[in-house]
C-alpha cells in the first residue's frame, strides 16, 4: 500500500469509529497494512555498496567502489546499446560489434587479449544483450593503467583499425556461433520465444545474435556508423571497484578518457511491455530425447515493483527441491526430470518463464496440467508464511554471494553498472532489496493474479518420433 493510501485509511478510521458494543471485522486493506508494517519491522539490515560518482566533461560516467582487501581492480565498462537499438533488416549489429572490439584499435592493432595476459588479468570478456554491451576484466592494481589505456583506445580510436577483412572474419565467427547454438538440443527455442512473444517491430522481437541474412548484409560503413552512434563516452558507464581510491580513479579516467569527444545524445526508448490477451500455443519437433514445455508471460521491466514480486513468485514455484513445482512434478508424481521458473527483467519490459522437461516417453500434457494447477493454486491463495521466508532468505543470500566479488556477473561492479544504466541510479539496488525484504504474501499473490491469468504463450517441444523410439 502506498503511504497516501495508508494515511487516508487512518483518517477514515478516526472519523468513523463503530458504536460501543458493535463488532467490526478488520478490512482487507487494514490487514494488508498491518502485514506490510510487520514486514518492514522484521526486515534485515540493508546491504550497501559504497561508491562515488563522477561525470567527465564529455559525459562519461565513472563509478568508484573502494575495497582494499586484495591488490586488484575490477574494470567494467557498459555501453548503453544492445540489440533493441537495431531495426528490422539490420539485426545482430550489437553482438557483431562486440566481437570487433577485441580485434585491435588504432594504436594497438593486434589481438586485444595479449597485453592483458602479460599483466595477469583475469575474468576478461565482453557480452551483449537486448539493452547493453559490456566489457570487463580484473587486473592487478599496478597494471590498471594498461587496462585503462586499452579500453580508452578502443573507445576513442577504433574506426581506423576496422576493415573489411576483420568484418568478414568476425561475421563468420558469429554465424558459426549461431549455428552451434541452434544445433544444440532445444537450441531453437530462444528464437521461437523471441519472435512469438513480442509483436513485429518491438525492439525485443528479434534475437540478440541476429539473422543470417542480416549478418550477411552487414557492410563496413554500417558497422562504422554503429560505432559513431553508440560508442561515445556520453553513452557509457565505467565502474572501477577494488584497490583504488576515488581520487586516484578520477584522475586516471580523466587522463585516459577525458579527451574523447562526446557523440550526439541518444533518445531513451519508452517502456513497452507488450502484454498479450488470450492464450497462444506453438508446437515443434526437435532432436531431443525428452519432451519439454515452456510457458511465458510478458511482465513489467527492471526496477518495477511487480517485476520484483514476480521474481519471488518464481522462487516459490521452482527454486529448490522444496518448491511447489519440483515437489509435485519431480518428487511426488515423478512425471518430470527437471523444472525451472525465472524472470528476465530488461530495460523496457520483462518476461516470466516456467519450463519443465517430461520424463522420457512421458506425457507432456500431464506435466502442463500440473503446472497450470499449481499456478492457479498460488494465484488463489498466495504463498505460505514459511515459503515467503524461504524465498526472501534465498534472494538475500544470492545477492550477498554475488557481491563478495568485485567483478564478474553479480559482483559489486556489475550491480552498480546495471542499476546506473537501467534505472539511472547506481544505488537503485537498495530499492529492490528493500522491496523484497518487506514483501508480503498479498504482494506476491496480487502480482501473480494481475500478470499470470491471461496472455500466456506456450511452446511444446516434442522429440522426433524416430529419435524418441531410439531412446
N, C-alpha and C positions, 0 to 999 in steps of 0.2 A: 504494500500500500504506500502511496506517496505521502509525504509529510502533510500536504494540504488536505488530503482526504482524512488523515488521522485527526488533524485539528478540527475539521468540520464535524467529525463524529463526536469528539469530546464536547464541543459546544452544543450539539444536538442533545446529548445525554443530560447536560446540565440544565436544559430548559424543558425537558420532557420526562421527568422522573415519574415512575409509577406511583399510584396512590398507595398509602400504607396498607399492608396486608395483601397486596396484589402480587402474584408471582409473575416473573418475566424471564423468559429464556434469553440467553445472550445471542445477539445476532451473529450471522456468519462473518460479517465484516469485523465485529469486535473480536471474535475468536481468532481471525487471521491476524489482527493487530497484536493480540497477546502472543501469538506464536512467533511473530516477527520480532517483538521485543525480547522474548526469551532467547531466540536465536542470536540476536545481537549480543545479549548479555553473556552467552556461553561461547561466543566466537573466540578462537585462539588469537594470540598477539599477531599483529600484522607483520608480514615479511617485506623487507625493503632492500633495494639495491641502490645504495647512494651513488649519485653521479652529478657531474656538472655539464652544462650545455653551453656551447658556443656556436655562433653563426658567423662565418667569414664574410667579407665584403662581396664575394662572388656568389654567396648564397649557400655554400657548403655547410651542412650542419655537422657539428662534432659533439659526440657524447663521450665522456671520460668517466670510467669507474676505476677507482684506485684500490688495488689489492696486492700487497707485497709478500704474500705467502711463498711465492716462488718467483725466480727471475725470468718471468715470461710475460709477454703481452699478446693478447688476442686482438687481431686486426679484422674487423668485419665491416665491409662496405656494401650498402644496399642502394641500388639504383631503382627508383620508383617507376619501373617499367616491366611489364610482363606480357603474356600472350593476349590479355584483354585490350592492350593498346594496338593490336594488329587489326586488320579488317579482312573480310571475306575475300579470298583470292590472293592474300598476302599473309598467310598463316605460317607459323614456325620461325618467324624472324627473331623473336626474343631469344629463343633457345639456340638458334644458329649463331647469333651474335655472341652469346656466352662462350661458345666454342672458339670463335675467332679471337676472343680476348686473351686466350692462352697461347697465341701464335706469334707473339712478339710485338713490340712497339717501335717507334721511330728511332729511339736511342738504345734499344736492346732488341734487335730484330732476330730473335732466336727463341728456342723453347723456353717458355716463361718459367717452368719449374726449376731449371738448372740453378740459378742463384739461390733459390730457397733451399734446395737440397744441400748446398755447400754451407749455408749458415745454420743448418739444423732445424729448419721449420717443420712443423707437424700439422696434421689435420687441414691440409690445404686443398681447397676445391672451389667450385662455383656451382650454383644451382639456379634454375628458372622455374617459376610457377606462373599462375594467372596474373599476379599482381606485382611481382618484383623479381629482380635478378640480383643475386648476392655473390660476393667473392670474399673468401676468408682464409686465414692462416693463423697459427700460433707461432711466435718467433721469440728467440732469446732477447732479453731487453737490449743487450749490446748490439743486436742486429736489426733493431727496429728501423733505423734509417734506411737500410737496404729495402725493407718491405715497403716503406712509405714512398721511397723513390720509384720503385717498380710500379706500385699502384697509381701514383700520380702520372707516370709517363704514359700508361695506357689510358688514363682518363683524359689527359691533355694532348697526347701525341700518338694517336693510334692510326689515323687515316693514311698516313704515308707508308705504313707497313702492310696495309691490306691490299692484296692484288687478286687477280682472277685465279691464279694458281692456288692460293690459300683458300679462297672461297670454294673452289671446286673440291678441294681436298676435304674441307670440313663439311661441305654439303654431303659428300659420300659417307663420312663418318656418321652424321646424324641420320641419314636414310638407313644405314645399316643398323643403327641403334633402334630405329623404329621397327625394322623387320624383326630383329631379335625379340623385342618386346611383344610384338603381336603374335609371334610364333610360340610363345610360352603358353602353358595351359591357362585358360581364362584370359589370355592376353588381349583379346579384342573387346573385353567388357568395358574398359575405360572409355574407348572411343564411342561405343554404343550408348553408354550412360551420358556422356557429354553431349552428344547430338540429340538424344532422346528426352533429356530433362530440361533443356532450355530452348526457347523459340529461336528460329533462324534470325540471325543478326545480333543476338545477345552476345556481349563480349566473352561470355563463358561457353558459348555454343560450339567452339572448336577446340581441339586438343592442343596442349602446350607444344607438343613436338611438331604439329602441323601436318599437312597432307603432302604426299609425294609430289603431286602436281605443283603445289605452291612452292615447295623446296626446289623443284626443277626450274621453276620460272624466276627464282631469285636472281637478280642482276647485281653487279658490283655497285652501280650507282644507288640501287635500292638499299643495300647494306650500309653504304656510307651515309645516306640520308638518315637512316635509323640512328646511327651514332650521333650525328649532328643534332637530332631532335631530342634524344632521350639521355644522352650520356654526359650532360653538363653537370658542373658541381652543384648548381642550384636544384638539381633533381636527385641528389644523392645524400646519404647519411653515412658517416664513418664513425664507428664505435671503437675506441681503444680501451680495453679492460685488462687490468693486471698491474704489473710492476712499473707504474709511471704516475707522476703527479699531474693534476690538471694543467698546471702552469707549463710544465715541460711538453705535455701533449699539444697544447695550443700552439706553442712556439714551433714545434716540429711540423705540425699540419699547415700552419701559415707558411713556413719555409718551403714545403714541397708542393702544396696545392694552391697557395694564395694567388699565383699569377695566371691560373687557368681561367679563361673568360667564361662568364655565365652564358647560358643559352636562353632563347625565348621561353617564357613561362608556359607550362603545360596545364590545360584545363583538367580539373579533377572530375572523374566520372561519377555520376549520381548512383545512389543505391538502386538496384533493380533486382528484387528477389525473384521475380517471375514465378509467382505462386500459381499452381495449376488448380483446376477443378476436375472432379471425376477421377476415375481410375484408368490407368494406361498400362498396357502389357505388351511385352515383346518376348519372343521365343527364339532361341538359337541353338544350333548344334556345334560342338567343338570336339577336338581331340583331347578329351579329358576322361579320367577314369570314373568320376562321380558327378552326379547332378548337383547343381548349386542354384540357390535362389537369392536374388538381390531385390530389396525393397528400398525405395528412395523417396524423400520429400524435400522440396526446396524450403529453406528456413531463413531467418534473418542473418545478418552479416556479423563479422568480427566486431566485438565491442558491445553488442546488443545484449539486453538482459535475457530475453528468451533464448538466444543462442547459448548463453552460459548455462541456463537452466536445462536446456535440452542436452547439453554435454553431460550433465549429471544423470539425466534420464537414460541415456545410452549405457552409462556405467551400471545403473540399477539392472538394466535388461541383460547386459552381456559382459560385464567386466569381472572376470574371475569365476571360479568353479561354483561359487555360491550364488551367482547371479541367476535371475529367473529363467532366461532362455537356455543357458548352459545346463542348469539343473534339470530342466524338463526335457530338452531335446537330446542332450548327450548322455546324461546320467540316468534319469528316470526311464524315459521311453526308449532311449538308445536308437533314435532314428536319424541322428546326425553325428558326424565326426568332429565338427567344429562349428562355432557360431561367433559372430562379432557384430558390434554396433558402434558407430562413431559419428562424430560431426566433423565437417570440414568448413570452418568459418573463414571465409575470404573477405576481401575488402568491400565488395558491393553486393554480396549475397552469400548464403551458405547452403549446405546440404546435410541431411541426416540419412545414413545408410545402415540397413540391417542386412547381414549376409549369413547364410548358413549352407553348409555342404552336407548333402544327404549321404547316408552310408551307401557303399557300392550296391547297385541294383535296388536302392531304396526308393520309397515313394516320396517324390518331391512335393506333391500336393499335400500330403500329410504334414510334412515339415512346415509348409507355408500356413496351413490351418493352425498349427500350434503357435507359430509366431503371431498370427492375427489375434488369436485368443489371448495370449499373454499381453499383447499391446492393448487390447480392449480392456482387460482387467486392470492394467495400470491406469488407463485414462479414466476408468470408473472410480477407482479407489486411491490412486496415488501410491507413493512408496510408504513402507512401514518406517517407524522411528529408527529401527536398527539399520535398515537399508540406507536411510538418509545419512546416518552417522558414518556408515562404512564408506559410502562414495565420497563424502566430504574428506574423510581421512585419506583415502586413496588419492584424491586430487591434490591435496596439500603435500603429501609425501612425494608424489611425482614431480611437483614443481620444485620442491626443495632438492631432490636428487639432481634435477637439471641444473640448478644454479650453484651447485657445488663446483661446477666447472666455469671457467671464464669464457671459453669458446665452445664451438660446436652447437648443434641444434639443441635448443632448450637451455643453453648456457646463458650466463649473465649478459654477454654482448648481444646474443640473439634476442633475448627478451626485451632489452632496451630498444633494439633496432625495429623489431616488428611493431611495437607499440608506438614508436615515433612515426613510422611510415604509415601505418594503417589508421591509427587513432589520433595522430597529431601531438601526442604527449608520451614521452618515454616511460613515465610512471603510471600510465593508464592500467598496467597490470595490477596495480593495487585496487583499482575499482573492481576488476574481475575477481581478484582473490577475496575481497570483502563481500562481494555479491554471492560467491559460492559459500563462504563461511556462514553467512546469515540466511541462506536459502531455506525456505520452509517446504514441507510436503505439498502445501497448496500451490506454491510457486511452480513446482515441477509438474504437478497434475494439470494446472491451468495451461502451461506452455504446451504440454503434450496434447491436451484437448483442442487447443487452438490450431496447432500446426500439423497434427498427425491423424486427423479424422477425415481428411479429404486431400485429393491431389497426389495420391500415391502413384509411383511408377515402378512396375515390377518387371524383372528380367528373369526368365527361366533359361538356364544353361543345361542342355542335355548332352550326354555322350553320343557320338555317332553310334548307330546300332552295332556295327562291326567291332568297334572299339570296346563297347560295353560287353559284348559276347566274349571277347578275348580275355577279359579280366575275370 
